[in-house]
Amino acid sequence: MGLLVECVALFLVVVGFRVVMGGSHAHAIRRYQDKFPPISDEEFVARCEPSVSLEVAHGVRQTIGSIFGIEAERIHPETNLIKLDNL
């Protein structure tokens, strides 16, 4: 249940960020892509806590990627979405 709550909270942060970013979104995406190379779902899960399943990780990455317009493979566990505008 804790992971689900974290995912929902993260989703709300992402939606808020997207609204705030507005016109500078494309520039932020380019900076993000320069900083975070693609990684596989397996590598993503290997960097997470043991309780994170491959299916959950894949779903969360796909959702965040579609909201931000970023390839899901570029979403890393250590990505701080709150600070995306500071990249």
Order of alpha helices (4+ residues) and beta strands (2+ residues): alpha-alpha-alpha-alpha
